[in-house]
Amino acid sequence: MISSFTHAQLLPTWFRRVSLLGAAFSLASTMALQAQTVRPFTVGNYVVVRIGDGSAALSSAATATYLAEYSPTGTLVQQVSLPTTDALPNLALTASGSATSDANLTRSADGRYLVLTGYNAPVGTASVTGTTAATTNRVIGRIAADGTINTTTRISDAFDANNIRAAVSANGSTFYAVGANGGVRFLPLGNTGPTTALSTGTPTNLRTINIVGGNLYVGASSSNSYGVLQVGSGLPVAAGQAFTLLPGFPVASGPSSFSFFFTDQSPTVPGLDVVYVADDRTPTGGGIQKWSLVGGTWTLNGTIASATAALRGLTGKTTGTVVTLVATGASGLYSVDDAAGYNVAPSTATLPAALVTAPTNTTFRGVALAPTATALAARSAPGTSEAALTTFPNPVQQQLTVRLAAGSAGHLAEVRDLLGRLQCKRVLPVSGQLDLTALPSGTYLLTIDGKMTQRISKAE
């Protein structure tokens, strides 16, 4: 008679109850994750990669990964959990608890997405960075401005038995990825096959990557390349791209370069002319380096020194001549202004105290500005009455009309490019019309009263 029982029926009643309870918790966790992802990010906030839930000391094992959104004053706005189990098409994305160079964070060039990398491994997978990529795929996560998580993109032919560290995207449809081996890889969203090895030669050990001014750059500290390098020209998609170390950066050992932030500070130097680079050396030499482009060569102006915090994540925003730099080390989030301008030592010599301290048994990795939506609905601060922001025509050639639910007159309109540089600042008239005739064609961010933002396009 026993043969007529199923295997499940032979299990003790208490075991079946525990199993059912576990399934219920798993379902609840999945539902909670789904609920979290629908909350949009707030423009102007900072997003930090946090590793660990605080329940146990970190190790080299695969660890739960989160995106923590903070206001510029350091207030926690929300915490987004990345998946720890596969729920196809999405894959688990975890990180090593001890690999300090991993889990850098970038914002896509069009501003709409956050991008980071990890491992398709269950929490607790031992020495996850040493696993083979074919069996433990490397994963790229794309998180939209509305909080939607996409972890469908996998890499099985690169960063084998070693770290994947960072990825970036122009518009969320394709990615460039780097790690401790394999150079620069190019692949589409949802990739399941081989990737394109873009780069040739050294260095193969890369730490960070970003798109700036329509070009692709990486950060490195090895193989006669200590600083920032350009990859090919523009945004390459074919193999055979060469690295070019920005002239003036050292070829000898010394700097330990990670993330970087470019800006334009001189009206007489065409294009981007200042770059800040995070350097994780402690107790001396590290911090945020400032380099200016002088006569075609990048010159080190000085360093915002950090004796205790090993800085690896870095982003920033520019308002006139003031550059606000936002950096992360393992134990904290930092914010510091440099108001000195082009080719001058930073106006702040020493990194201030942390804006936010990482909770016990967790660590901070990369940082980026919060993403924006193509047509972001009004995200008003508490106490504001505007319910909607409407603009037309979009694309615009000359006059952009701005409509607010409470009327347009008297509201401050600011137009910035995708590097955060202020292009236009006006108080709106009753008609709500904003003259953008003088702007070159391109994509911009319109912000009203510092609270509501929409993406606009300027046509020829």
C-alpha positions in Angstrom: 0.0 0.0 0.0 2.9 2.3 0.7 3.7 2.3 -3.0 0.4 4.2 -3.7 1.6 7.2 -1.7 3.4 10.1 -3.3 6.8 11.2 -2.1 5.3 14.4 -0.7 2.7 12.4 1.3 5.5 10.3 3.0 7.1 13.5 4.3 6.3 14.4 7.9 3.4 16.9 8.4 5.6 19.5 10.1 8.1 19.3 7.1 5.4 19.9 4.6 4.1 22.9 6.6 7.6 24.4 6.8 8.0 23.9 3.1 4.7 25.6 2.4 5.6 28.4 4.7 9.0 28.8 3.0 7.2 29.0 -0.4 4.8 31.6 1.0 7.7 33.7 2.3 9.4 33.4 -1.1 6.3 34.5 -2.9 5.9 37.4 -0.4 9.5 38.4 -1.0 9.0 38.4 -4.8 5.8 40.5 -4.4 7.6 42.9 -2.1 10.4 43.3 -4.7 7.9 43.9 -7.5 6.2 46.5 -5.3 9.5 48.3 -4.7 10.4 48.6 -8.3 7.4 50.8 -9.3 8.6 53.8 -7.3 10.3 56.4 -9.4 13.6 57.9 -8.4 13.7 61.6 -7.6 15.8 63.8 -9.9 18.7 65.4 -8.1 19.1 62.6 -5.6 22.1 60.2 -5.3 21.9 56.5 -5.7 24.5 54.2 -4.0 25.1 50.5 -4.4 25.0 48.9 -1.0 26.2 45.3 -0.4 24.7 43.2 2.4 21.6 43.3 4.5 23.4 43.9 7.8 22.6 40.5 9.3 26.1 39.0 9.1 29.7 40.0 8.4 30.6 40.3 4.7 32.8 37.8 3.0 33.9 36.7 -0.5 30.6 34.9 -0.9 27.7 36.1 -3.1 25.8 38.8 -1.2 22.5 40.5 -1.6 22.8 43.9 -3.4 20.7 47.0 -3.0 20.3 50.5 -4.5 19.9 53.1 -1.8 18.6 56.5 -2.9 19.6 59.5 -0.8 18.6 63.1 -0.9 21.5 65.7 -1.3 21.3 66.2 2.5 21.8 62.4 3.2 18.2 61.4 4.0 17.4 57.8 2.9 14.5 58.1 0.3 14.2 54.4 -0.6 16.0 51.1 -0.9 15.6 48.9 -4.0 16.4 45.2 -3.6 18.0 43.5 -6.6 16.8 39.9 -7.3 18.6 37.2 -5.4 16.9 34.3 -7.3 16.1 33.9 -10.9 12.5 34.9 -11.9 12.8 34.6 -15.7 13.4 36.5 -17.7 15.2 38.4 -14.9 18.2 36.8 -13.3 19.6 37.0 -9.8 22.2 39.7 -9.5 24.5 39.4 -6.4 27.9 40.8 -5.6 31.0 39.7 -3.6 30.9 41.1 -0.1 34.7 41.6 -0.1 35.6 42.6 -3.7 36.0 46.3 -3.2 36.5 47.2 -6.8 33.2 45.6 -8.0 29.7 47.0 -8.3 30.5 50.4 -9.7 27.4 52.3 -10.8 26.8 54.5 -13.9 23.9 56.4 -15.3 23.2 55.9 -19.0 24.3 58.7 -21.3 20.7 59.7 -22.0 20.1 59.8 -18.3 17.2 57.3 -18.2 18.9 54.3 -16.6 21.2 53.2 -13.8 23.6 50.4 -14.8 25.6 48.0 -12.7 27.1 44.5 -12.8 27.1 41.4 -10.7 26.9 37.6 -10.7 24.1 35.2 -11.4 24.7 33.3 -8.2 22.6 32.5 -5.2 23.4 34.3 -1.9 26.1 32.4 -0.2 27.9 31.1 -3.3 31.5 30.8 -2.1 34.3 32.9 -3.7 31.9 34.2 -6.3 34.4 36.2 -8.2 36.5 33.0 -8.8 33.7 31.1 -10.4 33.7 30.4 -14.1 31.7 32.7 -16.3 30.2 29.8 -18.3 28.5 28.3 -15.3 28.1 31.4 -13.1 27.2 34.0 -15.7 28.1 37.7 -15.1 25.0 39.9 -15.2 24.3 43.5 -16.1 21.4 45.2 -14.3 19.5 48.1 -15.9 17.2 50.1 -13.6 14.9 52.6 -15.1 13.9 56.0 -13.8 10.5 54.5 -12.7 12.4 51.8 -10.7 11.8 49.0 -13.1 14.5 46.3 -12.8 15.9 44.5 -15.8 18.6 41.8 -15.2 18.1 39.8 -18.3 21.6 40.5 -19.8 24.2 37.8 -19.2 27.9 37.3 -20.1 29.3 33.8 -20.3 32.5 34.3 -22.3 34.3 37.0 -20.4 35.6 37.9 -16.9 36.1 34.2 -16.3 37.3 33.2 -12.8 37.6 36.9 -12.1 35.8 40.1 -11.4 33.2 41.9 -13.5 33.3 45.5 -12.2 31.3 48.0 -14.2 29.1 48.6 -17.3 27.6 51.6 -19.0 25.0 52.2 -21.7 24.2 55.0 -24.2 20.4 54.5 -24.0 19.7 51.2 -22.3 19.6 49.0 -25.4 23.3 48.1 -25.5 26.1 47.9 -23.0 29.9 48.2 -22.5 31.3 46.1 -19.7 34.8 45.9 -18.0 36.4 43.8 -15.4 39.7 42.3 -14.1 40.3 40.5 -17.4 38.9 40.6 -20.9 39.2 44.3 -21.7 36.0 46.0 -22.9 33.0 44.0 -24.0 30.1 45.1 -26.1 26.7 43.4 -25.9 22.9 44.0 -26.4 20.2 44.1 -23.7 19.0 40.6 -23.0 22.2 39.0 -24.3 22.5 35.2 -24.0 25.2 34.6 -26.5 28.9 35.7 -27.0 30.0 39.3 -26.5 32.2 41.4 -28.7 35.7 42.0 -27.4 36.2 45.6 -28.5 39.7 46.3 -27.2 43.1 45.1 -28.2 46.3 45.1 -26.2 46.8 46.4 -22.7 45.4 47.1 -20.2 43.0 44.2 -19.9 42.5 44.8 -16.2 40.0 47.7 -16.0 38.1 49.2 -13.1 35.5 51.6 -14.4 33.8 52.7 -17.6 31.6 55.6 -18.6 30.3 57.6 -21.7 31.2 61.3 -21.7 30.7 63.8 -24.4 29.9 61.0 -26.9 33.1 59.1 -26.3 33.9 55.9 -24.3 36.4 56.1 -21.4 37.7 53.6 -18.9 39.6 54.0 -15.6 42.7 51.8 -15.0 45.6 51.5 -12.7 47.9 48.9 -14.4 50.0 48.1 -17.5 51.5 51.6 -17.9 48.1 53.2 -17.7 47.3 55.0 -14.5 44.2 57.2 -14.9 41.6 57.7 -17.7 41.8 56.2 -21.2 39.7 56.7 -24.2 38.5 53.6 -26.1 38.6 54.1 -29.9 36.5 57.1 -31.1 32.9 57.8 -30.4 30.9 54.8 -29.3 32.6 51.8 -31.1 30.8 48.5 -31.7 33.5 46.6 -33.6 36.6 44.7 -32.4 40.0 46.2 -32.7 39.6 49.4 -30.6 42.8 50.8 -29.2 43.2 52.5 -25.7 44.6 56.0 -25.6 45.8 57.2 -22.2 44.8 60.9 -21.8 48.0 62.9 -22.3 49.5 63.9 -19.1 48.3 61.0 -17.0 51.2 58.9 -15.7 52.5 55.7 -17.2 54.4 54.8 -14.0 52.9 53.2 -10.9 51.5 55.5 -8.3 47.9 56.6 -8.7 45.2 54.1 -8.0 42.4 55.4 -10.3 38.8 54.4 -10.2 35.7 56.4 -11.2 35.9 59.8 -12.9 33.8 62.9 -13.7 34.3 65.3 -16.6 33.1 68.9 -16.7 33.6 72.1 -18.7 35.0 75.0 -16.7 36.9 77.2 -19.1 35.2 79.3 -21.8 38.4 79.5 -23.8 39.1 75.7 -23.9 36.8 73.9 -26.3 34.9 71.0 -24.8 35.5 69.2 -21.6 38.5 70.6 -19.8 38.4 69.4 -16.2 38.3 65.8 -14.9 38.1 64.6 -11.4 39.3 61.1 -10.6 38.7 59.0 -7.5 42.0 57.5 -6.0 41.6 54.9 -3.3 45.1 55.1 -1.8 45.2 55.7 2.0 46.5 57.2 4.2 48.4 59.4 1.8 48.0 60.2 -1.9 44.3 59.3 -2.2 41.1 61.3 -2.5 39.7 63.1 -5.5 42.3 64.3 -8.0 41.6 67.3 -10.2 43.1 67.5 -13.6 42.7 70.4 -16.2 43.4 70.3 -19.9 46.2 72.8 -20.5 47.6 73.2 -24.0 46.5 69.7 -25.0 47.9 68.0 -21.9 46.1 67.1 -18.7 47.7 68.7 -15.6 47.2 67.7 -12.0 46.0 70.7 -10.1 45.7 69.0 -6.7 43.8 66.5 -4.7 40.9 66.7 -2.2 42.7 64.5 0.3 41.2 61.5 2.0 43.3 59.9 4.7 40.9 57.3 5.8 38.2 56.8 3.2 39.4 54.7 0.2 37.3 56.4 -2.5 36.2 54.4 -5.6 32.8 55.7 -6.7 32.5 59.2 -8.1 29.9 61.3 -9.9 29.1 65.0 -9.9 27.1 67.9 -11.2 28.0 71.4 -12.3 26.2 74.6 -11.5 28.0 77.6 -13.1 31.6 77.4 -11.7 30.7 75.2 -8.7 31.2 71.5 -9.2 29.5 69.3 -6.6 31.4 66.0 -6.3 29.7 62.9 -4.8 31.9 60.0 -3.9 31.7 56.7 -2.1 34.1 54.6 -0.1 33.4 51.3 1.6 32.0 53.0 4.7 30.4 56.2 3.5 28.9 58.6 1.0 30.6 62.0 0.7 29.7 65.3 -0.9 32.2 68.1 -1.5 32.1 71.3 -3.6 35.0 72.7 -5.7 34.4 76.4 -6.6 37.9 77.1 -7.8 37.3 76.7 -11.5 39.6 75.7 -14.3 43.3 74.9 -13.8 43.4 75.9 -10.1 43.8 73.7 -7.0 40.4 72.5 -5.6 38.8 75.1 -3.3 38.4 72.3 -0.7 41.6 70.6 0.4 40.3 67.8 2.6 37.3 65.5 2.2 34.6 66.4 4.7 32.9 64.0 7.1 30.6 61.4 5.5 27.2 62.5 4.5 26.0 59.0 5.1 27.7 56.1 6.9 27.2 52.6 5.7 25.2 50.5 8.2 27.0 47.7 10.2 27.9 44.6 8.1 27.2 46.4 4.8 29.5 48.3 2.4 29.0 51.0 -0.2 30.3 50.6 -3.7 29.4 52.8 -6.7 27.4 56.0 -6.9 25.4 57.8 -9.6 22.9 60.6 -9.9 19.3 59.4 -10.0 18.0 58.7 -13.5 15.4 60.8 -15.2 12.5 59.8 -17.4 11.9 60.9 -21.0 8.6 62.6 -19.9 8.9 62.5 -16.2 5.7 63.4 -14.4 6.0 66.1 -11.7 7.8 64.8 -8.7 6.9 67.8 -6.4 8.5 68.2 -3.0 6.2 67.9 0.0 4.1 71.0 0.3 4.0 71.9 -3.4 0.7 72.1 -5.3 1.7 71.5 -8.9 0.2 68.2 -10.2 1.6 68.2 -13.7 4.3 69.7 -15.9 3.5 69.9 -19.7 5.8 71.2 -22.4 5.2 71.7 -26.2 6.3 71.5 -28.9 8.9 68.8 -28.1 11.2 68.8 -30.1 11.3 72.6 -30.1 13.0 75.0 -32.5 12.5 78.4 -30.8 9.8 79.0 -28.3 9.0 76.2 -25.7 5.7 76.6 -23.9 5.6 75.4 -20.3 2.3 74.7 -18.6 1.8 74.0 -14.9 -1.4 73.1 -13.2 -1.2 76.2 -10.9 -0.2 78.6 -13.8 3.3 79.2 -15.2 3.9 82.9 -14.3 6.7 83.4 -11.7 8.2 79.9 -11.8 11.9 79.5 -12.3 12.9 77.4 -15.4 16.4 76.0 -15.8 17.7 74.2 -18.8 20.8 72.0 -18.4 22.6 69.7 -20.8 23.2 66.0 -20.0 26.5 66.9 -18.3 24.5 69.1 -15.8 25.8 72.4 -17.3 23.3 75.3 -17.0 22.4 76.5 -20.5 19.4 78.8 -19.7 17.7 80.3 -16.6 14.5 82.3 -16.8 11.5 83.3 -14.7 8.5 82.2 -16.7 6.0 84.8 -17.9 2.2 84.3 -17.9 2.4 82.8 -21.4 4.8 80.2 -20.1 7.0 80.7 -23.2 10.8 80.0 -22.9 13.0 81.2 -25.7 15.5 78.5 -26.6 16.6 79.9 -30.0 20.2 80.3 -28.9 20.6 76.7 -27.8 22.3 74.2 -30.2 20.3 71.2 -31.3 20.4 68.3 -28.8 18.8 66.8 -25.7 18.4 68.8 -22.5 16.7 68.6 -19.0 14.2 71.3 -18.1 13.7 71.8 -14.4 11.0 73.9 -12.8 11.7 75.4 -9.4 14.2 72.7 -8.8 11.4 70.2 -8.2 10.0 69.0 -11.5 12.0 67.8 -14.5 11.3 66.8 -18.1 13.6 65.9 -21.0 13.3 68.2 -24.0 14.8 68.1 -27.4 16.0 71.1 -29.4 15.7 70.7 -33.2 17.7 72.6 -35.9 
